[in-house]
Amino acid sequence: MTTAPIEGQPASAFIDQKIATLDDWRGATLSRMRALIHEAVPDVVEEVKWMGTPVWSSGGIICTGETYKAVVKLTFLKGASLDDPAALFNSSLDGNARRAIDIHQGESVDGDAFKELVCAAAALNARAGAAKRRPKPAA
Protein backbone atom coordinates (compact mmCIF):
# COMPACT_ATOMS: atom_id res chain seq x y z
CA MET A 1 0.00 0.00 0.00
CA THR A 2 1.26 3.50 -0.73
CA THR A 3 0.30 7.04 0.14
CA ALA A 4 1.58 10.54 -0.44
CA PRO A 5 2.73 10.74 -4.06
CA ILE A 6 6.19 12.26 -4.32
CA GLU A 7 6.97 14.38 -7.33
CA GLY A 8 3.90 12.94 -9.09
CA GLN A 9 4.63 9.29 -8.34
CA PRO A 10 3.43 6.91 -5.62
CA ALA A 11 5.74 6.50 -2.64
CA SER A 12 6.44 2.87 -3.58
CA ALA A 13 7.67 3.95 -7.03
CA PHE A 14 9.87 6.62 -5.45
CA ILE A 15 11.37 4.01 -3.10
CA ASP A 16 11.88 1.62 -6.03
CA GLN A 17 13.74 4.39 -7.85
CA LYS A 18 15.82 5.24 -4.77
CA ILE A 19 16.88 1.60 -4.40
CA ALA A 20 17.73 1.37 -8.11
CA THR A 21 19.99 4.42 -7.91
CA LEU A 22 21.88 2.78 -5.04
CA ASP A 23 23.49 0.24 -7.35
CA ASP A 24 25.76 -1.15 -4.65
CA TRP A 25 25.38 -3.05 -1.38
CA ARG A 26 23.21 -0.26 0.09
CA GLY A 27 20.49 -0.73 -2.51
CA ALA A 28 20.50 -4.49 -2.05
CA THR A 29 20.39 -4.09 1.75
CA LEU A 30 17.55 -1.57 1.71
CA SER A 31 15.64 -3.76 -0.74
CA ARG A 32 16.02 -6.82 1.51
CA MET A 33 14.92 -4.93 4.62
CA ARG A 34 11.93 -3.49 2.74
CA ALA A 35 10.89 -7.00 1.67
CA LEU A 36 11.15 -8.21 5.28
CA ILE A 37 8.97 -5.30 6.44
CA HIS A 38 6.32 -6.27 3.88
CA GLU A 39 6.51 -9.92 4.97
CA ALA A 40 6.06 -8.93 8.61
CA VAL A 41 3.22 -6.46 8.05
CA PRO A 42 1.64 -7.16 4.64
CA ASP A 43 -0.63 -4.09 4.76
CA VAL A 44 2.22 -1.72 5.69
CA VAL A 45 1.95 1.77 4.20
CA GLU A 46 4.96 3.12 2.36
CA GLU A 47 5.53 6.84 2.54
CA VAL A 48 8.35 9.23 1.74
CA LYS A 49 9.12 12.04 4.17
CA TRP A 50 11.93 14.31 5.23
CA MET A 51 13.62 15.02 1.92
CA GLY A 52 13.15 11.56 0.40
CA THR A 53 13.40 9.20 3.35
CA PRO A 54 11.45 5.93 2.95
CA VAL A 55 9.01 5.44 5.82
CA TRP A 56 6.96 2.35 6.69
CA SER A 57 3.81 2.82 8.76
CA SER A 58 1.00 0.84 10.31
CA GLY A 59 -1.12 2.84 12.72
CA GLY A 60 1.88 5.17 12.99
CA ILE A 61 5.47 5.08 11.84
CA ILE A 62 7.20 1.72 12.28
CA CYS A 63 10.59 2.72 10.92
CA THR A 64 12.48 4.80 8.41
CA GLY A 65 15.14 3.59 5.99
CA GLU A 66 18.04 5.95 5.53
CA THR A 67 21.10 5.34 3.40
CA TYR A 68 24.48 6.89 4.00
CA LYS A 69 27.88 6.27 2.44
CA ALA A 70 28.90 3.67 5.01
CA VAL A 71 25.61 2.46 6.49
CA VAL A 72 21.96 1.64 5.89
CA LYS A 73 20.09 2.86 8.98
CA LEU A 74 16.65 1.61 10.00
CA THR A 75 15.29 3.87 12.71
CA PHE A 76 12.34 2.72 14.81
CA LEU A 77 10.63 5.81 16.20
CA LYS A 78 9.35 3.96 19.28
CA GLY A 79 12.25 1.53 19.47
CA ALA A 80 13.03 2.26 23.12
CA SER A 81 9.60 0.82 23.98
CA LEU A 82 10.23 -2.46 22.13
CA ASP A 83 11.77 -5.65 23.44
CA ASP A 84 14.82 -6.55 21.37
CA PRO A 85 15.79 -10.09 22.46
CA ALA A 86 18.08 -10.56 19.44
CA ALA A 87 19.87 -7.27 20.21
CA LEU A 88 19.39 -5.91 16.70
CA PHE A 89 19.39 -2.28 17.85
CA ASN A 90 22.97 -1.04 17.68
CA SER A 91 22.56 2.72 17.21
CA SER A 92 20.71 5.65 18.82
CA LEU A 93 20.69 3.71 22.07
CA ASP A 94 20.79 6.71 24.41
CA GLY A 95 17.47 8.35 23.48
CA ASN A 96 14.15 8.02 25.24
CA ALA A 97 12.20 7.00 22.13
CA ARG A 98 14.19 6.01 19.05
CA ARG A 99 16.42 3.03 18.42
CA ALA A 100 18.17 2.16 15.17
CA ILE A 101 19.81 -0.70 13.36
CA ASP A 102 22.93 0.30 11.44
CA ILE A 103 23.92 -2.16 8.74
CA HIS A 104 27.40 -1.85 7.28
CA GLN A 105 28.72 -3.40 4.09
CA GLY A 106 29.11 -7.15 4.49
CA GLU A 107 26.78 -7.35 7.50
CA SER A 108 23.47 -9.15 7.55
CA VAL A 109 20.51 -8.86 9.90
CA ASP A 110 18.63 -11.90 11.20
CA GLY A 111 15.49 -11.75 9.07
CA ASP A 112 13.18 -13.53 11.51
CA ALA A 113 14.29 -11.37 14.44
CA PHE A 114 13.86 -8.24 12.32
CA LYS A 115 10.34 -9.25 11.30
CA GLU A 116 9.46 -9.83 14.97
CA LEU A 117 10.69 -6.32 15.75
CA VAL A 118 8.61 -4.85 12.91
CA CYS A 119 5.52 -6.75 14.11
CA ALA A 120 6.11 -5.53 17.66
CA ALA A 121 6.38 -1.92 16.44
CA ALA A 122 3.12 -2.25 14.48
CA ALA A 123 1.40 -3.81 17.51
CA LEU A 124 2.64 -0.98 19.73
CA ASN A 125 1.21 1.55 17.28
CA ALA A 126 -2.12 -0.33 17.24
CA ARG A 127 -2.30 -0.33 21.05
CA ALA A 128 -1.52 3.38 21.18
CA GLY A 129 -4.20 4.08 18.57
CA ALA A 130 -6.77 1.99 20.43
CA ALA A 131 -6.02 3.82 23.68
CA LYS A 132 -6.60 7.18 21.97
CA ARG A 133 -9.98 6.02 20.64
CA ARG A 134 -11.29 4.84 24.02
CA PRO A 135 -13.95 7.12 25.45
CA LYS A 136 -13.02 8.86 28.65
CA PRO A 137 -15.03 7.77 31.69
CA ALA A 138 -17.77 10.16 32.81
CA ALA A 139 -16.91 12.12 35.90
C-alpha positions in Angstrom: 0.0 0.0 0.0 1.3 3.5 -0.7 0.3 7.0 0.1 1.6 10.5 -0.4 2.7 10.7 -4.1 6.2 12.3 -4.3 7.0 14.4 -7.3 3.9 12.9 -9.1 4.6 9.3 -8.3 3.4 6.9 -5.6 5.7 6.5 -2.6 6.4 2.9 -3.6 7.7 3.9 -7.0 9.9 6.6 -5.4 11.4 4.0 -3.1 11.9 1.6 -6.0 13.7 4.4 -7.8 15.8 5.2 -4.8 16.9 1.6 -4.4 17.7 1.4 -8.1 20.0 4.4 -7.9 21.9 2.8 -5.0 23.5 0.2 -7.3 25.8 -1.1 -4.7 25.4 -3.0 -1.4 23.2 -0.3 0.1 20.5 -0.7 -2.5 20.5 -4.5 -2.0 20.4 -4.1 1.7 17.6 -1.6 1.7 15.6 -3.8 -0.7 16.0 -6.8 1.5 14.9 -4.9 4.6 11.9 -3.5 2.7 10.9 -7.0 1.7 11.2 -8.2 5.3 9.0 -5.3 6.4 6.3 -6.3 3.9 6.5 -9.9 5.0 6.1 -8.9 8.6 3.2 -6.5 8.0 1.6 -7.2 4.6 -0.6 -4.1 4.8 2.2 -1.7 5.7 1.9 1.8 4.2 5.0 3.1 2.4 5.5 6.8 2.5 8.3 9.2 1.7 9.1 12.0 4.2 11.9 14.3 5.2 13.6 15.0 1.9 13.2 11.6 0.4 13.4 9.2 3.3 11.5 5.9 2.9 9.0 5.4 5.8 7.0 2.3 6.7 3.8 2.8 8.8 1.0 0.8 10.3 -1.1 2.8 12.7 1.9 5.2 13.0 5.5 5.1 11.8 7.2 1.7 12.3 10.6 2.7 10.9 12.5 4.8 8.4 15.1 3.6 6.0 18.0 6.0 5.5 21.1 5.3 3.4 24.5 6.9 4.0 27.9 6.3 2.4 28.9 3.7 5.0 25.6 2.5 6.5 22.0 1.6 5.9 20.1 2.9 9.0 16.7 1.6 10.0 15.3 3.9 12.7 12.3 2.7 14.8 10.6 5.8 16.2 9.4 4.0 19.3 12.2 1.5 19.5 13.0 2.3 23.1 9.6 0.8 24.0 10.2 -2.5 22.1 11.8 -5.7 23.4 14.8 -6.6 21.4 15.8 -10.1 22.5 18.1 -10.6 19.4 19.9 -7.3 20.2 19.4 -5.9 16.7 19.4 -2.3 17.8 23.0 -1.0 17.7 22.6 2.7 17.2 20.7 5.6 18.8 20.7 3.7 22.1 20.8 6.7 24.4 17.5 8.3 23.5 14.1 8.0 25.2 12.2 7.0 22.1 14.2 6.0 19.0 16.4 3.0 18.4 18.2 2.2 15.2 19.8 -0.7 13.4 22.9 0.3 11.4 23.9 -2.2 8.7 27.4 -1.8 7.3 28.7 -3.4 4.1 29.1 -7.2 4.5 26.8 -7.3 7.5 23.5 -9.1 7.6 20.5 -8.9 9.9 18.6 -11.9 11.2 15.5 -11.7 9.1 13.2 -13.5 11.5 14.3 -11.4 14.4 13.9 -8.2 12.3 10.3 -9.3 11.3 9.5 -9.8 15.0 10.7 -6.3 15.8 8.6 -4.9 12.9 5.5 -6.7 14.1 6.1 -5.5 17.7 6.4 -1.9 16.4 3.1 -2.2 14.5 1.4 -3.8 17.5 2.6 -1.0 19.7 1.2 1.6 17.3 -2.1 -0.3 17.2 -2.3 -0.3 21.0 -1.5 3.4 21.2 -4.2 4.1 18.6 -6.8 2.0 20.4 -6.0 3.8 23.7 -6.6 7.2 22.0 -10.0 6.0 20.6 -11.3 4.8 24.0 -14.0 7.1 25.5 -13.0 8.9 28.7 -15.0 7.8 31.7 -17.8 10.2 32.8 -16.9 12.1 35.9 
